[in-house]
Amino acid sequence: MSATAPQPDPSSGSIDPIFHLIRIVPFSFLRPPRLRLKLPTFTLPSAMTVYSLILLTYFMVVSGIVYDVIVEPPGIGSTQDLYTGAVRPVVFLPGRVNGQYIIEGLSSGFMFVLGGIGIVLLDLALDKNRAKSVKVSYASAGIASVVISYVMSMLFLRIKIPGYLR
């Protein structure tokens, strides 16, 4: 068996003479114009632009923007105090792990992004070409960001699920 034979053009097998006239006649006297078009040049975005877009996308994903658009929950909730009867605002939807208020998602997403930025700062603190004072500043800001993010995320989780992590 040899390689597959080249397939003939399906339109060349047509026996319709009008089809062949329509294919040949207009192009026998029409010529495309000679245009001097420049191809558009695209430059790559800077590394900081790409990092910012990825960080913004990460924030939107972990904040539950898709959930907020589909379900349309309220921004914050409210609860009535049993003793005074006063209505208090509630930021976290208690007892429901698969539900959230808009502010709850945004604040949790901000804490996750803060922790990620802290890890990036810790990585920048390891650069040997930086001055020692800059490395110490990056390291201290990175450690503070990671610790604040962790502590606040655990606090959010304890508020969200009472009795969890005790």
N, C-alpha and C positions, 0 to 999 in steps of 0.2 A: 504494500500500500504506500503510495506516495503522499506528499503533503496535499492538503485540500486545494482543489483547483480554484482560481479566482472566479468569483461570482460575477456574472454580467450585470450591468446596470438594468434594473427592472423596467425603467422607462424606455430603454432602447428596444425592448421586445414588443412595444405597442404597435399595433397595425393601424391605429387611427392617424390619418394624414393631417388632420387639423391639429392634433397634439404636436406633431413634429414642426408644423408651420409656426405655431405659437412659441415653441421652444427656440426656433432659429431666427425667424424674421425680426422680432424687435431688437435682438442683440446684434444683428448684422449692421445696423446703422447707428445704434445708440452706443455711446462711449461714456464710461464713468469720468467725472471731472478729476483733474489732477489737483488734489488738495495737498497742502503742506501742513498737516496737522502734527502738533507736538503731542507726544504721549505724556500723560500726566505723571509726575514724579511724586512718589510718596516717600516721606522720610519716616524713619522709625521713631516712635515716641521715646522720650527720655525714660530712664529707669525709674525715676521718682513718679512720673506720670503713671506708669504701669503699676507700680507699687500702690499708689493712691487708689487706682481703679479696682485693684484686687482687694484692698482693704475695705473699700466702700461696698463691694459686692459681698464680702465676708460679713460685714456688719448687717447688710440687708437680709442675708440668708439666716444668720443666727438670731436676728431680731424677730423673725417670723413675719416678714412683710407679706409673703404670699398668703399666709394664714389670715392676716389682717385684711387683705384685699378680698379674699373669698368669703370669710365669715362675717366681716364687718362688726367686730366687737366694739363696745364703747371705749372711750379713752381711759376713763377711770370708773370705778364702781362706787357704790355707797352702801352703808349699812346703818341700821338704827340702833342706838345705844339702848340696852334693855332697861337701864335704871333711869336715865334722864329723858329718853325719847328723842334726843338730838340725832340728826343725821350726820354721819361722819364719812368723809371720802375714804375709799379703799383703793390702793394702787395694785395690790396682788389679789388675784382670784384664788381664794383659799380652797384647798381640798381637791381642785381639779388640775391634774398634771397636764392634761391635753387641751387646756383652755387658757386664755390669757387676755388681759386688757392691753391696749396699745402701749400705754406707758410702761407696763411691766416688761413687755418684749423689748422696747427700746432701751430701758435701763439695763436689762440683762445682756443685751447685745453690746452695749457700751462697755460693760465690765469684761466681756470676752475679748473685745478689741483692745481694751486697756492692757489685759494680760498678754495679748500677742505683741503689742508694741513694747511691753516690758521685756519680752524675750528677744526682740530685735535689738533693743538697747543693750541688753547683756551681751549679745553677739558683737555689737559695735565696740563694747568695752574690751574685747579680746584682741583688737587690732594693734599690732606692734608698732605701727608707724604714727600713732597718736601720742600726744603728750600725756604724762602720768595724771595730771590734774583733770584732763578731759576724760580719760579712761575711768577715773574714780567717779566723776560726775555721771557718766553713762551707766556705770555699774550701780551706783546708788539709786539713780532714777529708775533703772530697770528692776532692781530688787523691790523698790517701793511700789512700782506699778504691779508687779506680779503678786506681791503680798496683799495689796489693797484689792486687787481683782479677785483673788481667792477668798479673802475674808468676806467681801461683799456678796460674792456668789453663794457662799455657804449661808450667809444671813438671808439672802433671798430664798434659798431652798428651805430654810427653817420656817420662814414666814409662809411660803407656799404650801408646805406639807408639815403641819404641826405634829410634833412628836418624832420627826425624822432626825437622825444623827444625834441621838441623846445617849 
